[in-house]
Structure formats: structure tokens, C-alpha cells
Amino acid sequence: MPPRQAGATACRWPGPPPWRPSTARGPMTQLNEQSAVSRLAALVQGVVWEADPQTQRATFVSPWVETLLGFTPHEWLNAPGLWASRLHPEDRARVLASHAHSLATGEPTSVEYRFLAAGDRTVWVRDLVTPLMEQGQLVALGGVMLDITAERAQQDALAAALTRFEKVFQASPVGIALVSTASGEVQQANAAFRAVVGARLDTVFAPTAHRAQEEQGGLWPVPAQASTLQAALKAGAAVRDVHAQWHRADGEVRDVLLSAEPLDPAAGVALLMVRDVTARLQAEARLRTSERRFRALVQRSSDLLTVISPGGKMRYASPAMQAVLGHDEEEVLGENVLAHMHPDEHEAIRTEFAKAVFGGPGTTSRLTSRFRRRDGEYRWLEWVATNLLDDPDVQGMVMNSRDVTDWVLSEQALKESRRTFEVLFEASPDGVMLVDFAGDMPILHCNEVAARMKGYAPGELIGQSTYVALPNGQALLADAQANEAFRRRVREAGTLRFESEQLRKDGTIFPVEINLALLTLDGREVLLSVERDISERRAAEAALQASQARLLSSEKLAGLGRLTAGLAHEINTPLAATLNELHEATRLVQEYRDSVGHAGVTDDDHREIARELAASVDAAQRNLTRIGDFIRKIRGHTRDTVSQRRTFDAVAGVEDTLTMLAHEARAAKVNLLFERPREGVTLQGEPGRLTQVVTNLVVNAIHACPPGADVTVRFAVREGTRTLEVEDTGSGIPGDVLGRIFEPMFTTKEVGKGTGLGLSIIHDIVTGHFGGDILVDTRLGQGTTFTVTFPEAAEPAGPLAPAEQLGV
């Protein structure tokens, strides 16, 4: 705000100014007068100055110039232009113009401006300039510079205060009104006052004109409150925060605080202030409720809440102190919190705590530290210190601590696990790689084994696409659809295990077993690939398969050996009959020859001989066909069918097998029955494997039966599943044996009568080759039933035909 310039009236001295020595007096008189003037000027708390009227150069200045402006009199008198150069730039033009006007007119002036004192300190001065004119000529020039810095500050403050007061009155949330102490008439009111009432109010005592207020008994629901206020105003007494209730224009009752202050008792005017405290009272009620709840929460919280002084002493501890650290909350008051913390962490705790102490109100610090329980055990607590030193209700550092020992120990275990993983990653005998799941799936990291397995150094492999190790990697990499299908499969499964072939750097191909797991690391999808070179295992499996094939063949031959005793009978019987028929045919041929040309032999005799000869030949042919069929079945039973997996007629296969076993049943005097289904049953596999299963089960059943017992073979459907059943009415299987019947090399037969491989091999055939299962149900003294189940691919059979006894 530009300084205000006070006006001044013209002043003409009747003679020389009092500070100028008169030339009409003697030297001593002049010296005494000059000394007196100097003393007088020194008594003025301002800078008394004189300047040459022609050159306007300072010729005198009082010692106060050093006190007020920081310049010595010598500096002021001997530095030309000092005064003008130190004028504030914003005031210079105005001040110089004022001085020029005073010199030109001879009128004394008073001008206020800012002066740059020594040290660039700004001082407000009021400069009283007095020119002396004689006969129209300026003969003397002087004045007084007064320090008005404090005065200007007060003026500015007063102006600002008035402005603020006006704004406060108009914008104050407190209702303010000027009212008559006698009648309560409202002379002036701000918007907040009208807002409390809800309408314009003419008087605070008389009944209101608003219907809602009239219906509620006027402005005052309690008239006695109005009487008390009116009496106080009439008596000129001040009222401070009197609680009352007012009816608003809309009929709502509001709680208010009334204050009144007499302003002009003679005029009967008072200042009435009203504050609507309804919301505050409601908030205070809610706050009290909230405080009760908060105290209940603090008292029952499992977190430890403490109030700490800036120096670290405990001023308050919640009851959780007992549960967390084992101390009574009262006994720790006054103790330094560091006494309960691990000594190794004191420095870090002080540093972190100081950040909140010196950071200002509301600043927080957080740390996880070890606290010592009363029993000496250390627990990890995560604490947050909040600066509430300026809060009058707290006046301390609030420290909220939570026991995170389990979490810290878990984190430590996790870190240890990560270190262990890193060691295992590098030391694993398998190849381990981390692969980025996005893009062309580059290898992010791999161990030495993975790189060496593929013929690379680790540095060569990292960064390359994982497809580099696939024989058809480039084609797969170019097939976006196949890549997305693979990603979907991995995401759906999470983990995959499969065998594949990989390409070494030198171009050789080798088999690998791959285990994939999809992981998320730092928000990034990566594949963990654990790979194992299975070249040696594949070779061992091939050798094992060859060994198993030999074992199967051996068991098949062993089964065939069990049938050898019946082969001679099955072939010799039709062969003997054939020889008899051929002998008869030879006799008939000779008879025919002898009858040729004989007079007693007729054509009918020749025809009879021919018929008998044809019958013998036909019978011989039938017997030979029977032998051929039997030999064919034997060949089907012994043929190596490893490479002949196909869809075949299971009923015909079982029937042929049972035909070969009929002699063994007859020898044991056991009835061998086959319940042939009316419709066919087809299976997928090697027919010879089914022959082995049936042979082993039937022979075991015959051996378990006494003479006269039955062994029945049938196809059936049990609960929607196709089955092949071999049932006998023999002795059953003891309980101590039942659990081991499918173990290799286990047998209950005498030495030389069983290998112990039969049931073990057929179990492997049923589960591995046909994908089914084999179950056993046995009852001692009643018999045993073996049930072979086949997968859904087996075609269902129709109704069973009546049981047929084979070869008996």
C-alpha cells in the first residue's frame, strides 16, 4: 500500500531558523548557541538535519541518524547524494517531487516514505521539511526525519483488522446481530444469524410472524430463557455462552449458544452472538460414544498401544502389554522403551524414531524390531510411531506395535528356502531352466546341467528361444496357433509332465523327460522346466521289454507244457479212427478189384462197395479236419502276437482256448462249461494275450476243484461294465494267501508244479494291455470267481446262450 502523505501548512520563520547561528552575535555567543542547538537536536528522537539551500547538500545532521538509519553523521555529511540514493525505488519519484514542490513554494511539507537504512534495512520515516524564504529567495532548508516504522505497522495492522473484521462479520459462521437492549429489535444481522433462525428476524423477544414458529410457541420453546436474556441486556450485563433453544422458521428446534455484549449503553445497543451447536452437541454425543468404543477397542485390542515421550519414556501402555510382553501396563510407566528392545537394534530404532519426533505433527515412522518379554524371550514386533506431540489430549508419540514373530520367521524361512532353491538349482542333477512364457519364450536362466545336456555353455543358451532345442523348433515357433494352444494347455493344467525329444547343438537328437510348472514371479509368467536325459532309461526299458517278452513267452510255453499231456489224446484219437477208416477203405478197394469180372457180382454190389468206400473216406476226412482244427488252435495259442494288436472276436478266442483245455478237465473229472453269449464280443488288443489269461485262470480253477466240480466261463455285464468271469466250485482261497496271489514268484503249489508267475503276468496283461482290471471273490469250501473287466471300447454282448459242456 503506498504511503499516505500528510499535508502541512506554510511556515515562515521571522528570522534565521533556530538551528542556524546568527552572524550578528559574537563568536563565543554563536558557539554557545550552536552547542545549545546541537544539544537540543540530540534530545529530539529523530534525525534533525540542515542542508545548503542552493546545493541542497547536508550541512548538519543530529547524532540520531546513526541510531535510526545506521549512518554516522560523518558519512551522512560527506557522501554526496546519500539521502536520495537510499530512497525506496517505489517511493523515490513521489518524495523528490514533494521536496521540489516545497523548495519552489517555500511551504513546509510532511512526507512519509521508505528509506533503505544501513544493512539494507527498510525504515518508514516521516520527513518534516521546512524551507525558509526571504524576499522570495530560499535562504535556509532543514527538517526532522522521524521513525514511523512501528506507527505504519500499527496503521497497516489496524486497516487489515478493520477489513478482516468486516469480512468476519459478514462471512462469520457465528450469527452476529446488533439488537436493542430494551425491545430486542434486530438492527443489523449477518447471514449466519438469519440462517440460524431460517428467516429474517425483526426482534428476538416479540412473537414471530412465522406460522411454524407460532404453532411451536414462538422463537423460544422455553420462554424463561428469553426473559433471562432480556433482563441481562437491559441491565447492561454481558452474557457468555448461555445454552438455549430456538425454533427455526421451519419448526425445527435447534440448540444454540448465546453471548451478548453491551456496545453503547447510552444508546441501548448490544452485540448478540448466536451459534448453532446442534450438530456439535450431536457430534459430541457421538464422540462420547465413539470414545467409549475406542477405549473398549484399545483395552481389548491384541495390538500393543503405548504413548512415548520424545525422550523414549513410556507414559501409557494398553492392557495388551501383558499378553504381548508379559508386563503389567502400570509397572512399565516411566521406563525407557529401549530397555525392552534388543540392544543390537537400538541405533536403528533411535534413528527411525527421531524421524517421527522431528518430522512435525502427524509424521510416522515404521520399523520391525525385537522386543524382550518378561521371561527373556525375544519377539518380533512391527511398530508405527506417530507424532502427536501437539495434540493436547496426547502430547506424546503414539506407538502401535503388533507381534509379527510368526510372519518374520516365515519370511526368514522363505529366504532360506530361496537360498536352498538357488543351491538346488545349480547343483541339481537334472537340467533346470526358467523360461519367459511370453513371446518366443526366451530362456531367462539355466543351470550348468541344462546347458551341457544340450551341448551349450550357459551363456550361449540364455536369451535364446526354448524352441532352439526342439528338432522342429523353427516350424513350431512360426505356428502361432500351436503356440497359443500350448499356452492354454499349460495355464489350464498348471503343471505338465511328458517325454519328448530334443536337439543338441551338434545336431544329435536325444530323449528327455520334461516337467513344466507355470509360475508368477514379480507379476511375470515364467515356466520352470526340469529336464532329464532319459537315453539310458530308454535303453533299459527296451531291455526290460525284451526280457518281459521272453518271460511272457516262457510262461506261454509253460502253459503249453501243461497241455502237452492232452495233445496226444486229442490227436491220436481222431488219427486212430482215420487209420481204421483208411484200412477199411483199402479192404473195400481190394474187394472191388476182386469183384471185377466175377459173374456173381452185380452192379448193385459194386454200388454198395462204392457207398461203403465213400463213407470210409468221408469219415477219414472228418477226422483229419478235426486234427487240423486242433493244430490251428495250438498255433494260435503259441504264436508270438506282439505286433498283431487288432480288433478280434473274443468269444471265438475263448472257445478255441477252452477246446484245448477240455482234455485237462476230463483228466481231472471236472466239468468245463462255457456260457456263450448270443451276440458277439470284440476286444482291442492281441488275441494271444486273451488266450493266456483264459488258459491260466481255467487251469488254476481246474486244479482247485475236486472231481465232479464245475468250472464255468462266461461273458457278462456288471453295472454297465463288460466282464469275463471264470467261476469254480472248488475249495476257495485262504485269507492269508488271497492278498499275495498277484505277487510275482508267489505260489502255493509244490516245487516243480508252478512258477508263481501266472497270475502276476495275467494281472499285467489285463491292466496294462487291455486297460482293464481283475478282481477275485472267494469263499472257503464254496469256490472262487475271477472277474476280468474291460474298458468301454468292448462291444456289449447279447443274452447268454445255455451253458455248454466242452469236450466232456
Secondary structure as GFF3:
##gff-version 3
##sequence-region A 1 808
A	DSSP	alpha_helix	27	43	.	.	.	ID=ss1
A	DSSP	beta_strand	47	51	.	.	.	ID=ss2
A	DSSP	beta_strand	58	61	.	.	.	ID=ss3
A	DSSP	alpha_helix	64	69	.	.	.	ID=ss4
A	DSSP	alpha_helix	73	78	.	.	.	ID=ss5
A	DSSP	alpha_helix	82	85	.	.	.	ID=ss6
A	DSSP	alpha_helix	92	105	.	.	.	ID=ss7
A	DSSP	beta_strand	109	117	.	.	.	ID=ss8
A	DSSP	three_ten_helix	118	120	.	.	.	ID=ss9
A	DSSP	beta_strand	121	134	.	.	.	ID=ss10
A	DSSP	beta_strand	137	147	.	.	.	ID=ss11
A	DSSP	alpha_helix	149	171	.	.	.	ID=ss12
A	DSSP	beta_strand	175	180	.	.	.	ID=ss13
A	DSSP	beta_strand	186	189	.	.	.	ID=ss14
A	DSSP	alpha_helix	191	197	.	.	.	ID=ss15
A	DSSP	alpha_helix	211	215	.	.	.	ID=ss16
A	DSSP	alpha_helix	223	234	.	.	.	ID=ss17
A	DSSP	beta_strand	239	247	.	.	.	ID=ss18
A	DSSP	beta_strand	253	264	.	.	.	ID=ss19
A	DSSP	beta_strand	269	276	.	.	.	ID=ss20
A	DSSP	alpha_helix	278	300	.	.	.	ID=ss21
A	DSSP	beta_strand	304	308	.	.	.	ID=ss22
A	DSSP	beta_strand	314	317	.	.	.	ID=ss23
A	DSSP	alpha_helix	320	325	.	.	.	ID=ss24
A	DSSP	three_ten_helix	337	340	.	.	.	ID=ss25
A	DSSP	three_ten_helix	343	345	.	.	.	ID=ss26
A	DSSP	alpha_helix	346	358	.	.	.	ID=ss27
A	DSSP	beta_strand	364	372	.	.	.	ID=ss28
A	DSSP	beta_strand	378	388	.	.	.	ID=ss29
A	DSSP	beta_strand	396	403	.	.	.	ID=ss30
A	DSSP	alpha_helix	405	427	.	.	.	ID=ss31
A	DSSP	beta_strand	431	436	.	.	.	ID=ss32
A	DSSP	beta_strand	443	446	.	.	.	ID=ss33
A	DSSP	alpha_helix	448	454	.	.	.	ID=ss34
A	DSSP	alpha_helix	458	461	.	.	.	ID=ss35
A	DSSP	three_ten_helix	466	469	.	.	.	ID=ss36
A	DSSP	alpha_helix	473	478	.	.	.	ID=ss37
A	DSSP	alpha_helix	480	493	.	.	.	ID=ss38
A	DSSP	beta_strand	495	503	.	.	.	ID=ss39
A	DSSP	beta_strand	509	521	.	.	.	ID=ss40
A	DSSP	beta_strand	524	533	.	.	.	ID=ss41
A	DSSP	alpha_helix	535	595	.	.	.	ID=ss42
A	DSSP	alpha_helix	603	638	.	.	.	ID=ss43
A	DSSP	beta_strand	646	649	.	.	.	ID=ss44
A	DSSP	alpha_helix	650	667	.	.	.	ID=ss45
A	DSSP	beta_strand	671	675	.	.	.	ID=ss46
A	DSSP	beta_strand	682	685	.	.	.	ID=ss47
A	DSSP	alpha_helix	687	703	.	.	.	ID=ss48
A	DSSP	beta_strand	710	718	.	.	.	ID=ss49
A	DSSP	beta_strand	721	728	.	.	.	ID=ss50
A	DSSP	alpha_helix	735	738	.	.	.	ID=ss51
A	DSSP	alpha_helix	758	764	.	.	.	ID=ss52
A	DSSP	pi_helix	765	769	.	.	.	ID=ss53
A	DSSP	beta_strand	773	779	.	.	.	ID=ss54
A	DSSP	beta_strand	783	789	.	.	.	ID=ss55
A	DSSP	beta_strand	804	805	.	.	.	ID=ss56
###
